[in-house]
Amino acid sequence: MCLCVGWWFRRGGSSDAVAVDEDGDLVLDRRRRRNKHVRSDYHLLTIQHGVTSSLKSVGLQVWKAALLLADFVLHKSFTSSYFDGVTAIEVGAGTGLVGLALARVARRIFVTDRGADILDNCLANVRINSGTLKFDEAKVCVRELDWKLSWPPPVSTCDPSDPSLRYLWSAHEIDEAEKATVLFAADVIYSDDLTDLFFDTVKKLMSSGAKKVLYLALEKRYNFSLDELDVVANGYAHFRGFFVTQDEHGDAIHGDKPGFVGKQIGLAEIPQYIREYERGNDLEIWEIMYSPEQKLR
């Protein structure tokens, strides 16, 4: 199954999402008149994904937080040069949606996950979109990153042309990834054990090379807890315990594990370019930095 989303990018102007039908064809709004003096480019992003999956293959689905984070990336790209020419890493990329939204403006993007089926699907999405989004496939590098092995990943010493080894890293790629300045992650918070592994990997990544910022999107999912005899958001409290939070003045005000510092990004600041999902109060985006010297006040 494929998810298709299109938008107009107006040079020197604003950008609008547009509808596409189930075949990926543009649904035109004939009542809307465009300024003929403003140059516009139409972009169509197509994501190949699964409809349902087991927990083991959640990376084959498109989740709401990934759509939200893609909206954030698109908005930043449309309204600023913040992501222009960056080297970035998408951690737990799943279908690669966020990395592909960034590929149009980034210098290099490492799209990472675990498992050949998920990585094969990522690579297919890169190939599907390189022409329509007008980016060089070589700038999007699909690689395996197993959080259980943390960072750095194993280095390939074998023939890179071997298909079974296509997702292993070279020493040069690891060096390049450590120079990245931006990390992205969406819908990676659903298991406390995986959250531990995720933050361990991110900590090592953010401690290496250039200074980095992590943009993490999540959806709080609620279940009844026998321990607390109440409905709680699975894994959310555990996630929040990994970083101190900042107030509007940038002062750390909450948290029990100094090192990571987070600031929540208001969703009202992010237009919804992608119409294929509903936003609610359970979706969040966090901007997270790592500073070993950070202490609670």
C-alpha positions as CSV (number, residue, x, y, z in Angstrom):
1,M,0.0,0.0,0.0
2,C,1.2,3.5,-0.7
3,L,0.6,6.9,1.0
4,C,0.7,9.9,-1.3
5,V,0.9,13.5,-0.2
6,G,1.5,16.5,-2.4
7,W,2.3,20.1,-1.8
8,W,3.0,23.3,-3.7
9,F,6.3,25.0,-2.9
10,R,6.1,28.7,-3.8
11,R,9.5,30.3,-4.2
12,G,9.4,33.5,-2.2
13,G,5.9,32.7,-1.0
14,S,4.0,30.2,1.1
15,S,3.4,26.5,0.6
16,D,0.2,24.6,0.6
17,A,-0.7,20.9,0.9
18,V,-3.0,19.5,-1.7
19,A,-5.1,16.4,-2.0
20,V,-4.3,13.4,-4.1
21,D,-6.6,10.5,-4.8
22,E,-5.9,6.8,-4.1
23,D,-4.0,6.5,-7.4
24,G,-1.7,9.4,-6.4
25,D,-3.4,11.8,-8.9
26,L,-3.7,15.4,-8.0
27,V,-7.2,16.6,-7.0
28,L,-7.3,20.2,-8.3
29,D,-9.1,23.0,-6.5
30,R,-10.3,25.0,-9.5
31,R,-11.6,27.8,-7.4
32,R,-8.1,28.8,-6.1
33,R,-6.2,31.2,-8.3
34,R,-2.5,31.4,-8.1
35,N,-0.4,34.5,-8.6
36,K,1.2,33.9,-12.0
37,H,4.2,35.9,-11.0
38,V,5.1,33.6,-8.2
39,R,7.0,30.5,-9.3
40,S,5.6,27.3,-7.8
41,D,6.8,23.7,-7.8
42,Y,4.6,20.7,-7.1
43,H,6.1,17.9,-5.1
44,L,4.6,14.5,-4.5
45,L,5.9,12.2,-1.8
46,T,5.0,8.5,-2.1
47,I,5.5,6.1,0.8
48,Q,5.3,2.3,0.4
49,H,4.1,0.9,3.7
50,G,2.2,-1.9,5.4
51,V,-1.4,-1.6,6.7
52,T,-1.0,-3.8,9.8
53,S,2.0,-5.5,11.3
54,S,3.3,-7.4,14.3
55,L,5.2,-5.6,16.9
56,K,8.4,-7.0,15.3
57,S,7.6,-5.2,12.1
58,V,6.2,-1.9,13.3
59,G,8.8,-0.2,11.0
60,L,6.7,-1.2,7.9
61,Q,3.8,1.1,9.0
62,V,3.4,4.8,8.9
63,W,2.6,6.2,12.3
64,K,1.0,9.6,13.2
65,A,4.1,10.9,14.9
66,A,6.2,10.4,11.7
67,L,3.6,12.4,9.8
68,L,3.8,15.1,12.4
69,L,7.6,15.2,12.3
70,A,7.5,15.3,8.5
71,D,5.2,18.3,8.7
72,F,7.7,20.0,11.0
73,V,10.6,19.3,8.6
74,L,8.6,20.6,5.6
75,H,7.6,23.7,7.5
76,K,11.2,24.5,8.6
77,S,12.3,23.8,5.0
78,F,9.7,26.1,3.5
79,T,10.1,29.0,5.9
80,S,13.8,29.0,6.7
81,S,17.2,27.8,5.7
82,Y,17.6,25.9,9.0
83,F,18.0,22.4,7.3
84,D,19.7,23.6,4.1
85,G,22.9,21.6,3.5
86,V,22.8,19.7,6.8
87,T,24.0,16.2,7.5
88,A,21.3,14.4,9.5
89,I,20.4,10.9,10.9
90,E,16.9,9.5,11.2
91,V,17.0,6.9,14.0
92,G,14.4,4.2,13.9
93,A,13.3,5.5,10.5
94,G,10.7,2.9,9.7
95,T,9.5,3.8,6.2
96,G,11.9,6.6,5.9
97,L,9.2,9.3,5.6
98,V,11.0,12.0,7.7
99,G,14.3,11.5,6.0
100,L,12.7,11.7,2.5
101,A,10.9,15.0,3.5
102,L,14.3,16.3,4.4
103,A,16.2,15.0,1.4
104,R,15.2,17.8,-0.9
105,V,17.3,20.3,1.1
106,A,19.9,18.2,3.1
107,R,23.4,17.6,2.0
108,R,23.4,14.0,3.4
109,I,20.8,12.0,5.3
110,F,21.4,8.6,7.0
111,V,18.1,6.7,7.2
112,T,18.6,4.0,9.9
113,D,16.6,1.1,11.3
114,R,17.0,-2.7,11.9
115,G,16.0,-5.7,9.8
116,A,16.4,-6.4,6.1
117,D,12.6,-6.2,5.4
118,I,12.4,-2.7,6.9
119,L,15.6,-1.5,5.3
120,D,14.6,-2.9,1.9
121,N,11.3,-0.9,2.1
122,C,13.2,2.2,3.0
123,L,15.5,1.8,0.0
124,A,12.5,1.3,-2.2
125,N,11.0,4.5,-0.9
126,V,14.2,6.4,-1.7
127,R,14.1,5.1,-5.2
128,I,10.4,5.9,-5.7
129,N,10.8,9.5,-4.6
130,S,14.2,10.6,-5.9
131,G,12.8,11.6,-9.2
132,T,9.6,13.4,-8.0
133,L,11.3,15.2,-5.2
134,K,14.4,15.9,-7.3
135,F,17.2,14.7,-5.0
136,D,20.2,12.5,-5.7
137,E,19.7,9.0,-4.4
138,A,23.3,9.0,-3.3
139,K,22.7,11.6,-0.7
140,V,20.2,9.3,1.2
141,C,22.1,6.4,2.8
142,V,20.0,3.5,4.2
143,R,21.9,1.8,6.9
144,E,21.3,-0.7,9.7
145,L,21.6,0.6,13.3
146,D,20.8,-1.9,16.0
147,W,20.3,-0.1,19.3
148,K,21.3,-3.3,21.2
149,L,24.7,-2.8,19.7
150,S,24.6,1.0,20.3
151,W,27.0,3.3,18.5
152,P,29.3,3.0,16.6
153,P,27.8,0.2,14.5
154,P,30.0,-2.7,13.1
155,V,32.1,-1.7,10.2
156,S,31.9,-3.7,7.0
157,T,35.2,-5.3,5.9
158,C,33.7,-7.4,3.1
159,D,32.8,-6.8,-0.6
160,P,30.2,-3.9,-0.5
161,S,28.6,-5.2,-3.7
162,D,27.3,-8.3,-1.8
163,P,23.5,-7.6,-1.5
164,S,23.4,-9.2,2.0
165,L,25.9,-6.6,3.2
166,R,24.4,-3.6,1.5
167,Y,23.2,-2.0,4.8
168,L,26.5,-2.2,6.7
169,W,28.5,0.9,7.4
170,S,31.9,1.9,6.1
171,A,34.4,3.6,8.4
172,H,34.0,6.7,6.3
173,E,30.2,6.7,6.7
174,I,30.5,6.4,10.5
175,D,32.9,9.4,10.5
176,E,30.5,11.3,8.3
177,A,27.5,10.4,10.5
178,E,29.3,11.7,13.6
179,K,29.6,15.0,11.9
180,A,25.8,15.2,11.6
181,T,24.2,18.2,13.4
182,V,20.6,17.0,13.4
183,L,18.9,13.7,14.5
184,F,15.3,12.7,14.0
185,A,13.2,10.0,15.6
186,A,9.4,9.4,15.4
187,D,7.3,6.8,17.2
188,V,10.2,5.1,19.0
189,I,8.6,5.4,22.5
190,Y,6.5,2.4,23.2
191,S,8.7,0.0,25.3
192,D,10.7,0.9,28.3
193,D,13.5,-1.5,27.3
194,L,13.7,0.0,23.8
195,T,13.6,3.5,25.2
196,D,16.7,2.6,27.4
197,L,18.5,1.3,24.3
198,F,17.4,4.3,22.2
199,F,18.8,6.9,24.6
200,D,22.0,4.9,25.1
201,T,22.5,5.0,21.4
202,V,21.6,8.7,21.0
203,K,23.8,9.6,23.9
204,K,26.8,8.0,22.3
205,L,25.9,9.6,18.9
206,M,25.5,13.1,20.4
207,S,28.7,12.7,22.4
208,S,30.7,12.1,19.1
209,G,31.8,14.7,16.6
210,A,29.7,17.8,16.0
211,K,27.2,19.2,18.4
212,K,23.8,17.7,17.6
213,V,20.1,18.4,18.3
214,L,17.4,15.6,18.3
215,Y,13.9,16.2,17.1
216,L,11.7,13.5,18.5
217,A,7.9,13.1,17.8
218,L,5.7,10.7,19.7
219,E,2.1,9.7,20.3
220,K,1.0,8.9,23.8
221,R,-0.8,5.6,23.9
222,Y,-3.0,4.8,26.9
223,N,-3.6,1.4,28.6
224,F,-4.9,0.4,32.0
225,S,-2.1,-0.3,34.5
226,L,-2.6,-2.9,37.1
227,D,0.3,-1.5,39.1
228,E,-1.3,2.0,39.2
229,L,-4.9,0.9,38.9
230,D,-5.4,3.7,36.4
231,V,-5.2,4.5,32.7
232,V,-1.6,5.6,31.9
233,A,0.4,6.4,28.8
234,N,2.7,3.5,28.2
235,G,6.3,4.4,28.5
236,Y,5.7,8.1,28.6
237,A,6.8,8.7,32.2
238,H,9.9,6.6,31.6
239,F,10.7,8.7,28.5
240,R,10.3,12.0,30.3
241,G,12.7,10.7,33.0
242,F,15.6,10.7,30.6
243,F,15.9,14.5,30.3
244,V,15.4,17.7,32.2
245,T,12.8,20.1,30.7
246,Q,13.3,23.8,30.0
247,D,10.9,26.7,30.8
248,E,10.4,29.6,28.4
249,H,13.7,31.2,29.7
250,G,15.7,28.1,28.9
251,D,16.2,27.1,32.5
252,A,16.1,23.4,33.4
253,I,13.1,22.8,35.7
254,H,12.3,19.1,35.8
255,G,14.0,15.7,35.4
256,D,16.1,13.2,37.2
257,K,18.8,12.3,34.7
258,P,21.0,15.3,33.9
259,G,22.7,15.2,30.5
260,F,19.7,15.5,28.2
261,V,17.8,18.8,28.1
262,G,14.4,18.9,26.3
263,K,12.0,21.6,25.2
264,Q,8.5,20.8,23.8
265,I,7.6,22.4,20.5
266,G,4.1,23.9,20.2
267,L,2.1,22.2,17.5
268,A,0.2,25.4,16.8
269,E,3.4,26.7,15.2
270,I,3.4,23.9,12.6
271,P,0.9,24.0,9.7
272,Q,-0.5,20.6,8.7
273,Y,0.8,20.1,5.2
274,I,0.0,16.3,5.3
275,R,-3.7,15.8,5.5
276,E,-3.7,12.0,5.9
277,Y,-3.8,12.1,9.7
278,E,-5.6,13.8,12.6
279,R,-3.7,15.7,15.2
280,G,-4.8,15.4,18.8
281,N,-3.6,16.2,22.3
282,D,-1.5,13.0,22.4
283,L,1.0,14.0,19.7
284,E,4.1,15.8,20.8
285,I,7.4,17.0,19.4
286,W,10.5,17.5,21.6
287,E,13.8,19.3,20.8
288,I,16.4,17.5,22.8
289,M,20.1,18.4,23.3
290,Y,22.8,16.6,25.2
291,S,25.2,18.3,27.5
292,P,27.2,16.1,30.0
293,E,27.7,19.2,32.2
294,Q,24.0,19.9,32.6
295,K,22.9,19.9,36.2
296,L,19.5,20.4,37.8
297,R,19.2,23.8,39.5
